[in-house]
Amino acid sequence: LGKERRLNKIHKKIKHLNHTMIVWAEDNKYKGRYDDYIIPPRKDLNGMCTEWKDDFKFVSKLDRLLSDGINLKPNELEMCNELYKFYSQMYMKNLLRK
């Protein structure tokens, strides 16, 4: 039961990260040249840029793995923490602006 409970806790956090990323994308998108919307990339501490859609695909994949009962690897959990630090920080700034 303990392992099952932990899995549910991690799964809830992944779902929260998923939602946080969607809200962040909505708040930070801007109009492109042809009336399409552009979501800015994420820059990490090393200055590397990663597209939002790639981050979102990664989190969605982890959500699917958890739904299938597969445990996440430590490096996947670390990446989730990094993503959450970025997207929740920006999300909080936008909440405070409103």
A tleap script that builds the chain and sets N, CA, C and O, in Angstrom:
source leaprc.protein.ff14SB
mol = sequence {
  NLEU GLY LYS GLU ARG ARG LEU ASN LYS ILE
  HIE LYS LYS ILE LYS HIE LEU ASN HIE THR
  MET ILE VAL TRP ALA GLU ASP ASN LYS TYR
  LYS GLY ARG TYR ASP ASP TYR ILE ILE PRO
  PRO ARG LYS ASP LEU ASN GLY MET CYS THR
  GLU TRP LYS ASP ASP PHE LYS PHE VAL SER
  LYS LEU ASP ARG LEU LEU SER ASP GLY ILE
  ASN LEU LYS PRO ASN GLU LEU GLU MET CYS
  ASN GLU LEU TYR LYS PHE TYR SER GLN MET
  TYR MET LYS ASN LEU LEU ARG CLYS
}
set mol.1.N position { 0.832 -1.210 0.000 }
set mol.1.CA position { 0.000 0.000 0.000 }
set mol.1.C position { 0.867 1.260 0.000 }
set mol.1.O position { 0.496 2.260 -0.615 }
set mol.2.N position { 2.018 1.227 0.683 }
set mol.2.CA position { 2.883 2.401 0.757 }
set mol.2.C position { 3.395 2.823 -0.609 }
set mol.2.O position { 3.403 4.009 -0.938 }
set mol.3.N position { 3.829 1.839 -1.413 }
set mol.3.CA position { 4.339 2.148 -2.752 }
set mol.3.C position { 3.222 2.694 -3.642 }
set mol.3.O position { 3.434 3.610 -4.437 }
set mol.4.N position { 2.051 2.124 -3.494 }
set mol.4.CA position { 0.896 2.576 -4.281 }
set mol.4.C position { 0.531 4.015 -3.926 }
set mol.4.O position { 0.218 4.815 -4.807 }
set mol.5.N position { 0.572 4.339 -2.640 }
set mol.5.CA position { 0.240 5.687 -2.192 }
set mol.5.C position { 1.254 6.688 -2.754 }
set mol.5.O position { 0.890 7.774 -3.205 }
set mol.6.N position { 2.557 6.294 -2.719 }
set mol.6.CA position { 3.603 7.176 -3.230 }
set mol.6.C position { 3.408 7.432 -4.717 }
set mol.6.O position { 3.568 8.557 -5.189 }
set mol.7.N position { 3.066 6.389 -5.444 }
set mol.7.CA position { 2.836 6.534 -6.872 }
set mol.7.C position { 1.710 7.532 -7.116 }
set mol.7.O position { 1.812 8.379 -8.003 }
set mol.8.N position { 0.647 7.436 -6.341 }
set mol.8.CA position { -0.461 8.367 -6.507 }
set mol.8.C position { -0.027 9.800 -6.211 }
set mol.8.O position { -0.455 10.737 -6.885 }
set mol.9.N position { 0.823 9.963 -5.202 }
set mol.9.CA position { 1.315 11.293 -4.846 }
set mol.9.C position { 2.141 11.877 -5.988 }
set mol.9.O position { 1.980 13.045 -6.343 }
set mol.10.N position { 3.024 11.065 -6.560 }
set mol.10.CA position { 3.843 11.522 -7.683 }
set mol.10.C position { 2.951 11.813 -8.890 }
set mol.10.O position { 3.151 12.803 -9.593 }
set mol.11.N position { 1.978 10.953 -9.123 }
set mol.11.CA position { 1.080 11.146 -10.266 }
set mol.11.C position { 0.306 12.465 -10.136 }
set mol.11.O position { 0.116 13.177 -11.122 }
set mol.12.N position { -0.134 12.781 -8.922 }
set mol.12.CA position { -0.835 14.052 -8.710 }
set mol.12.C position { 0.080 15.236 -9.003 }
set mol.12.O position { -0.353 16.243 -9.565 }
set mol.13.N position { 1.346 15.107 -8.619 }
set mol.13.CA position { 2.305 16.181 -8.883 }
set mol.13.C position { 2.546 16.346 -10.379 }
set mol.13.O position { 2.672 17.469 -10.869 }
set mol.14.N position { 2.610 15.241 -11.101 }
set mol.14.CA position { 2.803 15.306 -12.563 }
set mol.14.C position { 1.583 15.969 -13.214 }
set mol.14.O position { 1.727 16.787 -14.123 }
set mol.15.N position { 0.400 15.615 -12.751 }
set mol.15.CA position { -0.816 16.246 -13.296 }
set mol.15.C position { -0.834 17.740 -12.988 }
set mol.15.O position { -1.261 18.540 -13.820 }
set mol.16.N position { -0.371 18.122 -11.792 }
set mol.16.CA position { -0.300 19.540 -11.430 }
set mol.16.C position { 0.719 20.266 -12.312 }
set mol.16.O position { 0.470 21.389 -12.751 }
set mol.17.N position { 1.858 19.631 -12.571 }
set mol.17.CA position { 2.861 20.218 -13.466 }
set mol.17.C position { 2.278 20.410 -14.855 }
set mol.17.O position { 2.490 21.448 -15.481 }
set mol.18.N position { 1.555 19.430 -15.334 }
set mol.18.CA position { 0.897 19.507 -16.643 }
set mol.18.C position { -0.021 20.736 -16.704 }
set mol.18.O position { 0.027 21.508 -17.662 }
set mol.19.N position { -0.843 20.903 -15.687 }
set mol.19.CA position { -1.771 22.043 -15.630 }
set mol.19.C position { -1.014 23.361 -15.539 }
set mol.19.O position { -1.371 24.329 -16.210 }
set mol.20.N position { 0.024 23.402 -14.718 }
set mol.20.CA position { 0.825 24.616 -14.548 }
set mol.20.C position { 1.441 25.027 -15.885 }
set mol.20.O position { 1.489 26.212 -16.213 }
set mol.21.N position { 1.911 24.046 -16.651 }
set mol.21.CA position { 2.516 24.341 -17.953 }
set mol.21.C position { 1.490 24.896 -18.933 }
set mol.21.O position { 1.805 25.797 -19.710 }
set mol.22.N position { 0.276 24.372 -18.907 }
set mol.22.CA position { -0.777 24.866 -19.809 }
set mol.22.C position { -1.128 26.306 -19.464 }
set mol.22.O position { -1.265 27.144 -20.356 }
set mol.23.N position { -1.274 26.597 -18.182 }
set mol.23.CA position { -1.596 27.963 -17.749 }
set mol.23.C position { -0.455 28.907 -18.128 }
set mol.23.O position { -0.698 30.020 -18.592 }
set mol.24.N position { 0.786 28.463 -17.931 }
set mol.24.CA position { 1.944 29.277 -18.278 }
set mol.24.C position { 1.933 29.604 -19.779 }
set mol.24.O position { 2.166 30.746 -20.176 }
set mol.25.N position { 1.661 28.590 -20.599 }
set mol.25.CA position { 1.634 28.785 -22.054 }
set mol.25.C position { 0.551 29.790 -22.448 }
set mol.25.O position { 0.777 30.652 -23.297 }
set mol.26.N position { -0.615 29.676 -21.835 }
set mol.26.CA position { -1.707 30.614 -22.131 }
set mol.26.C position { -1.333 32.046 -21.752 }
set mol.26.O position { -1.638 32.992 -22.478 }
set mol.27.N position { -0.669 32.192 -20.606 }
set mol.27.CA position { -0.310 33.521 -20.117 }
set mol.27.C position { 0.856 34.147 -20.870 }
set mol.27.O position { 0.974 35.372 -20.901 }
set mol.28.N position { 1.722 33.337 -21.478 }
set mol.28.CA position { 2.933 33.855 -22.097 }
set mol.28.C position { 2.944 33.802 -23.615 }
set mol.28.O position { 3.915 34.236 -24.236 }
set mol.29.N position { 1.894 33.284 -24.225 }
set mol.29.CA position { 1.860 33.218 -25.693 }
set mol.29.C position { 1.704 34.627 -26.259 }
set mol.29.O position { 1.187 35.530 -25.601 }
set mol.30.N position { 2.160 34.784 -27.477 }
set mol.30.CA position { 1.989 36.069 -28.155 }
set mol.30.C position { 1.699 35.818 -29.630 }
set mol.30.O position { 2.011 34.757 -30.171 }
set mol.31.N position { 1.094 36.820 -30.268 }
set mol.31.CA position { 0.699 36.686 -31.681 }
set mol.31.C position { 1.924 36.655 -32.574 }
set mol.31.O position { 2.852 37.448 -32.416 }
set mol.32.N position { 1.908 35.732 -33.505 }
set mol.32.CA position { 2.973 35.637 -34.492 }
set mol.32.C position { 2.639 36.471 -35.708 }
set mol.32.O position { 1.692 37.258 -35.703 }
set mol.33.N position { 3.413 36.292 -36.727 }
set mol.33.CA position { 3.256 37.092 -37.948 }
set mol.33.C position { 1.951 36.787 -38.687 }
set mol.33.O position { 1.354 37.682 -39.287 }
set mol.34.N position { 1.511 35.539 -38.646 }
set mol.34.CA position { 0.331 35.138 -39.433 }
set mol.34.C position { -0.866 34.810 -38.549 }
set mol.34.O position { -1.591 33.852 -38.817 }
set mol.35.N position { -1.076 35.591 -37.506 }
set mol.35.CA position { -2.189 35.402 -36.562 }
set mol.35.C position { -2.141 34.068 -35.835 }
set mol.35.O position { -3.149 33.629 -35.281 }
set mol.36.N position { -0.984 33.418 -35.829 }
set mol.36.CA position { -0.840 32.223 -34.998 }
set mol.36.C position { -0.176 32.644 -33.689 }
set mol.36.O position { 0.369 33.743 -33.590 }
set mol.37.N position { -0.223 31.785 -32.703 }
set mol.37.CA position { 0.365 32.118 -31.412 }
set mol.37.C position { 1.703 31.418 -31.250 }
set mol.37.O position { 1.888 30.283 -31.689 }
set mol.38.N position { 2.619 32.106 -30.620 }
set mol.38.CA position { 3.950 31.566 -30.363 }
set mol.38.C position { 4.142 31.473 -28.851 }
set mol.38.O position { 3.879 32.424 -28.116 }
set mol.39.N position { 4.602 30.317 -28.410 }
set mol.39.CA position { 4.909 30.115 -26.991 }
set mol.39.C position { 6.427 30.207 -26.856 }
set mol.39.O position { 7.154 29.463 -27.514 }
set mol.40.N position { 6.904 31.108 -26.013 }
set mol.40.CA position { 8.358 31.271 -25.901 }
set mol.40.C position { 9.038 30.033 -25.321 }
set mol.40.O position { 8.436 29.302 -24.534 }
set mol.41.N position { 10.294 29.799 -25.711 }
set mol.41.CA position { 11.022 28.642 -25.178 }
set mol.41.C position { 11.465 28.872 -23.734 }
set mol.41.O position { 11.460 29.996 -23.233 }
set mol.42.N position { 11.844 27.781 -23.087 }
set mol.42.CA position { 12.368 27.842 -21.721 }
set mol.42.C position { 13.887 27.877 -21.799 }
set mol.42.O position { 14.498 27.105 -22.538 }
set mol.43.N position { 14.485 28.772 -21.037 }
set mol.43.CA position { 15.947 28.813 -20.959 }
set mol.43.C position { 16.368 28.269 -19.608 }
set mol.43.O position { 15.863 28.703 -18.572 }
set mol.44.N position { 17.299 27.313 -19.618 }
set mol.44.CA position { 17.770 26.762 -18.344 }
set mol.44.C position { 18.982 27.541 -17.847 }
set mol.44.O position { 19.374 28.536 -18.458 }
set mol.45.N position { 19.567 27.102 -16.759 }
set mol.45.CA position { 20.688 27.812 -16.133 }
set mol.45.C position { 21.918 27.869 -17.029 }
set mol.45.O position { 22.738 28.776 -16.894 }
set mol.46.N position { 22.056 26.912 -17.941 }
set mol.46.CA position { 23.196 26.883 -18.858 }
set mol.46.C position { 22.956 27.720 -20.107 }
set mol.46.O position { 23.823 27.798 -20.977 }
set mol.47.N position { 21.783 28.349 -20.203 }
set mol.47.CA position { 21.452 29.158 -21.370 }
set mol.47.C position { 20.876 28.365 -22.529 }
set mol.47.O position { 20.645 28.913 -23.606 }
set mol.48.N position { 20.641 27.067 -22.313 }
set mol.48.CA position { 20.065 26.232 -23.368 }
set mol.48.C position { 18.562 26.497 -23.474 }
set mol.48.O position { 17.871 26.628 -22.464 }
set mol.49.N position { 18.072 26.575 -24.697 }
set mol.49.CA position { 16.641 26.796 -24.929 }
set mol.49.C position { 15.962 25.465 -25.235 }
set mol.49.O position { 16.489 24.627 -25.968 }
set mol.50.N position { 14.782 25.297 -24.654 }
set mol.50.CA position { 13.969 24.114 -24.915 }
set mol.50.C position { 12.564 24.585 -25.244 }
set mol.50.O position { 12.001 25.424 -24.540 }
set mol.51.N position { 12.004 24.048 -26.304 }
set mol.51.CA position { 10.645 24.422 -26.695 }
set mol.51.C position { 9.641 23.918 -25.667 }
set mol.51.O position { 9.795 22.835 -25.103 }
set mol.52.N position { 8.612 24.725 -25.436 }
set mol.52.CA position { 7.553 24.362 -24.499 }
set mol.52.C position { 6.912 23.040 -24.901 }
set mol.52.O position { 6.635 22.198 -24.047 }
set mol.53.N position { 6.674 22.855 -26.196 }
set mol.53.CA position { 5.984 21.635 -26.647 }
set mol.53.C position { 6.804 20.389 -26.327 }
set mol.53.O position { 6.235 19.333 -26.051 }
set mol.54.N position { 8.141 20.495 -26.359 }
set mol.54.CA position { 8.978 19.338 -26.016 }
set mol.54.C position { 8.878 19.025 -24.524 }
set mol.54.O position { 8.801 17.862 -24.128 }
set mol.55.N position { 8.881 20.076 -23.703 }
set mol.55.CA position { 8.688 19.881 -22.261 }
set mol.55.C position { 7.326 19.261 -21.980 }
set mol.55.O position { 7.201 18.360 -21.150 }
set mol.56.N position { 6.314 19.751 -22.678 }
set mol.56.CA position { 4.953 19.261 -22.460 }
set mol.56.C position { 4.821 17.795 -22.881 }
set mol.56.O position { 4.160 17.010 -22.202 }
set mol.57.N position { 5.450 17.429 -23.999 }
set mol.57.CA position { 5.429 16.027 -24.446 }
set mol.57.C position { 6.093 15.129 -23.408 }
set mol.57.O position { 5.609 14.032 -23.131 }
set mol.58.N position { 7.202 15.596 -22.835 }
set mol.58.CA position { 7.919 14.834 -21.817 }
set mol.58.C position { 7.020 14.578 -20.607 }
set mol.58.O position { 6.936 13.450 -20.121 }
set mol.59.N position { 6.353 15.614 -20.126 }
set mol.59.CA position { 5.479 15.483 -18.955 }
set mol.59.C position { 4.280 14.589 -19.289 }
set mol.59.O position { 3.857 13.787 -18.457 }
set mol.60.N position { 3.742 14.722 -20.477 }
set mol.60.CA position { 2.612 13.875 -20.891 }
set mol.60.C position { 3.025 12.408 -20.961 }
set mol.60.O position { 2.254 11.521 -20.596 }
set mol.61.N position { 4.255 12.156 -21.435 }
set mol.61.CA position { 4.765 10.783 -21.498 }
set mol.61.C position { 4.869 10.191 -20.090 }
set mol.61.O position { 4.512 9.034 -19.866 }
set mol.62.N position { 5.361 10.994 -19.149 }
set mol.62.CA position { 5.480 10.510 -17.774 }
set mol.62.C position { 4.106 10.224 -17.173 }
set mol.62.O position { 3.940 9.262 -16.424 }
set mol.63.N position { 3.135 11.051 -17.499 }
set mol.63.CA position { 1.762 10.840 -17.039 }
set mol.63.C position { 1.238 9.491 -17.550 }
set mol.63.O position { 0.607 8.739 -16.807 }
set mol.64.N position { 1.505 9.200 -18.812 }
set mol.64.CA position { 1.082 7.921 -19.393 }
set mol.64.C position { 1.779 6.738 -18.715 }
set mol.64.O position { 1.151 5.720 -18.424 }
set mol.65.N position { 3.092 6.887 -18.465 }
set mol.65.CA position { 3.830 5.812 -17.789 }
set mol.65.C position { 3.241 5.524 -16.414 }
set mol.65.O position { 3.056 4.366 -16.039 }
set mol.66.N position { 2.947 6.585 -15.668 }
set mol.66.CA position { 2.360 6.410 -14.340 }
set mol.66.C position { 0.984 5.766 -14.424 }
set mol.66.O position { 0.625 4.943 -13.581 }
set mol.67.N position { 0.218 6.141 -15.439 }
set mol.67.CA position { -1.109 5.539 -15.629 }
set mol.67.C position { -0.997 4.040 -15.906 }
set mol.67.O position { -1.878 3.263 -15.541 }
set mol.68.N position { 0.102 3.647 -16.557 }
set mol.68.CA position { 0.334 2.230 -16.863 }
set mol.68.C position { 0.984 1.484 -15.700 }
set mol.68.O position { 1.273 0.292 -15.810 }
set mol.69.N position { 1.216 2.185 -14.580 }
set mol.69.CA position { 1.789 1.541 -13.403 }
set mol.69.C position { 3.306 1.425 -13.425 }
set mol.69.O position { 3.884 0.654 -12.659 }
set mol.70.N position { 3.954 2.191 -14.304 }
set mol.70.CA position { 5.417 2.147 -14.410 }
set mol.70.C position { 6.019 3.248 -13.534 }
set mol.70.O position { 5.582 4.398 -13.580 }
set mol.71.N position { 7.020 2.886 -12.741 }
set mol.71.CA position { 7.684 3.858 -11.877 }
set mol.71.C position { 8.607 4.767 -12.688 }
set mol.71.O position { 9.178 4.350 -13.696 }
set mol.72.N position { 8.741 5.996 -12.241 }
set mol.72.CA position { 9.628 6.940 -12.913 }
set mol.72.C position { 11.045 6.798 -12.387 }
set mol.72.O position { 11.259 6.412 -11.238 }
set mol.73.N position { 12.009 7.114 -13.239 }
set mol.73.CA position { 13.420 7.051 -12.868 }
set mol.73.C position { 13.800 8.332 -12.125 }
set mol.73.O position { 13.158 9.366 -12.307 }
set mol.74.N position { 14.830 8.272 -11.296 }
set mol.74.CA position { 15.261 9.464 -10.546 }
set mol.74.C position { 15.581 10.667 -11.437 }
set mol.74.O position { 15.275 11.803 -11.074 }
set mol.75.N position { 16.198 10.426 -12.605 }
set mol.75.CA position { 16.519 11.562 -13.490 }
set mol.75.C position { 15.248 12.185 -14.091 }
set mol.75.O position { 15.220 13.382 -14.373 }
set mol.76.N position { 14.213 11.382 -14.284 }
set mol.76.CA position { 12.937 11.927 -14.780 }
set mol.76.C position { 12.287 12.806 -13.710 }
set mol.76.O position { 11.729 13.860 -14.014 }
set mol.77.N position { 12.367 12.361 -12.460 }
set mol.77.CA position { 11.809 13.153 -11.357 }
set mol.77.C position { 12.585 14.461 -11.179 }
set mol.77.O position { 11.995 15.505 -10.903 }
set mol.78.N position { 13.911 14.398 -11.340 }
set mol.78.CA position { 14.727 15.616 -11.249 }
set mol.78.C position { 14.353 16.603 -12.350 }
set mol.78.O position { 14.272 17.808 -12.111 }
set mol.79.N position { 14.128 16.086 -13.553 }
set mol.79.CA position { 13.729 16.947 -14.662 }
set mol.79.C position { 12.378 17.593 -14.372 }
set mol.79.O position { 12.176 18.768 -14.679 }
set mol.80.N position { 11.466 16.849 -13.792 }
set mol.80.CA position { 10.157 17.399 -13.425 }
set mol.80.C position { 10.312 18.534 -12.414 }
set mol.80.O position { 9.632 19.556 -12.504 }
set mol.81.N position { 11.211 18.342 -11.456 }
set mol.81.CA position { 11.463 19.402 -10.481 }
set mol.81.C position { 11.992 20.660 -11.156 }
set mol.81.O position { 11.586 21.773 -10.821 }
set mol.82.N position { 12.899 20.474 -12.108 }
set mol.82.CA position { 13.451 21.617 -12.851 }
set mol.82.C position { 12.348 22.325 -13.645 }
set mol.82.O position { 12.264 23.553 -13.646 }
set mol.83.N position { 11.515 21.545 -14.313 }
set mol.83.CA position { 10.416 22.131 -15.087 }
set mol.83.C position { 9.449 22.876 -14.175 }
set mol.83.O position { 8.998 23.975 -14.499 }
set mol.84.N position { 9.135 22.274 -13.038 }
set mol.84.CA position { 8.191 22.916 -12.126 }
set mol.84.C position { 8.756 24.221 -11.578 }
set mol.84.O position { 8.029 25.206 -11.446 }
set mol.85.N position { 10.040 24.235 -11.259 }
set mol.85.CA position { 10.664 25.471 -10.769 }
set mol.85.C position { 10.516 26.584 -11.783 }
set mol.85.O position { 10.217 27.722 -11.421 }
set mol.86.N position { 10.723 26.266 -13.048 }
set mol.86.CA position { 10.609 27.294 -14.097 }
set mol.86.C position { 9.159 27.716 -14.315 }
set mol.86.O position { 8.830 28.896 -14.197 }
set mol.87.N position { 8.297 26.759 -14.633 }
set mol.87.CA position { 6.930 27.111 -15.020 }
set mol.87.C position { 6.093 27.631 -13.855 }
set mol.87.O position { 5.211 28.463 -14.069 }
set mol.88.N position { 6.337 27.177 -12.650 }
set mol.88.CA position { 5.552 27.686 -11.516 }
set mol.88.C position { 6.023 29.073 -11.111 }
set mol.88.O position { 5.210 29.893 -10.682 }
set mol.89.N position { 7.300 29.353 -11.234 }
set mol.89.CA position { 7.817 30.683 -10.905 }
set mol.89.C position { 7.201 31.722 -11.837 }
set mol.89.O position { 6.739 32.771 -11.388 }
set mol.90.N position { 7.198 31.433 -13.109 }
set mol.90.CA position { 6.617 32.356 -14.085 }
set mol.90.C position { 5.110 32.450 -13.879 }
set mol.90.O position { 4.518 33.518 -14.041 }
set mol.91.N position { 4.497 31.331 -13.521 }
set mol.91.CA position { 3.065 31.283 -13.276 }
set mol.91.C position { 2.709 32.172 -12.095 }
set mol.91.O position { 1.712 32.892 -12.141 }
set mol.92.N position { 3.518 32.130 -11.030 }
set mol.92.CA position { 3.252 32.959 -9.848 }
set mol.92.C position { 3.392 34.437 -10.185 }
set mol.92.O position { 2.606 35.251 -9.699 }
set mol.93.N position { 4.362 34.801 -10.997 }
set mol.93.CA position { 4.528 36.198 -11.405 }
set mol.93.C position { 3.273 36.686 -12.123 }
set mol.93.O position { 2.811 37.805 -11.903 }
set mol.94.N position { 2.730 35.825 -12.985 }
set mol.94.CA position { 1.529 36.210 -13.722 }
set mol.94.C position { 0.318 36.310 -12.803 }
set mol.94.O position { -0.548 37.157 -13.021 }
set mol.95.N position { 0.241 35.466 -11.785 }
set mol.95.CA position { -0.858 35.553 -10.828 }
set mol.95.C position { -0.787 36.870 -10.058 }
set mol.95.O position { -1.809 37.514 -9.822 }
set mol.96.N position { 0.407 37.258 -9.676 }
set mol.96.CA position { 0.582 38.482 -8.920 }
set mol.96.C position { 0.289 39.720 -9.765 }
set mol.96.O position { -0.128 40.752 -9.239 }
set mol.97.N position { 0.508 39.611 -11.081 }
set mol.97.CA position { 0.239 40.743 -11.976 }
set mol.97.C position { -1.251 41.021 -12.117 }
set mol.97.O position { -1.654 42.164 -12.329 }
set mol.98.N position { -2.069 39.978 -12.001 }
set mol.98.CA position { -3.516 40.129 -12.257 }
set mol.98.C position { -4.234 40.780 -11.118 }
set mol.98.O position { -5.448 40.974 -11.184 }
savepdb mol mol.pdb
quit
